[in-house]
Amino acid sequence: MVCESGSVRFDVQVEVRLREGVADPQGQTIERSLPHLGFKGVEGVRVGKSIRFTVEAPDEAAARAEVDDMCARFLTNPVIEDAEVTLR
């Protein structure tokens, strides 16, 4: 969507996941609990978070650069988490 200022509004989704090798106690608890609830054969449960918002930028490259900066500085812990950014 083009804004009055000439910028484009992008819908953003950031999927944050723990890096491989980082312990995931929430995922482990869920995985241990599912069989007790009748859900058999579930393995490898990992818990993450999804962050959704809109951002205005001149173009997609600028929007992606801004969101990548947000991820590095605030939305994720880059030491233990990875982020996958989707713009629409």
C-alpha angles and dihedrals in degrees: 000000000000114000127215089258090060092252122126121237113224127195106225130201120185116191110198120197135173113254119254111275094029112118114250108197092174091054091047092051092050092047092051092047100049097074090054087058093051099263106128130185099029114143139167098030112183125179122216139154136249120214120192129187143131127253132189118222138151092251144347095272091055092046092050092048091051093048091046088053090049089052094049095045105034122350098062141026098238091199094065107010138066124203130210112201123203121187125193 
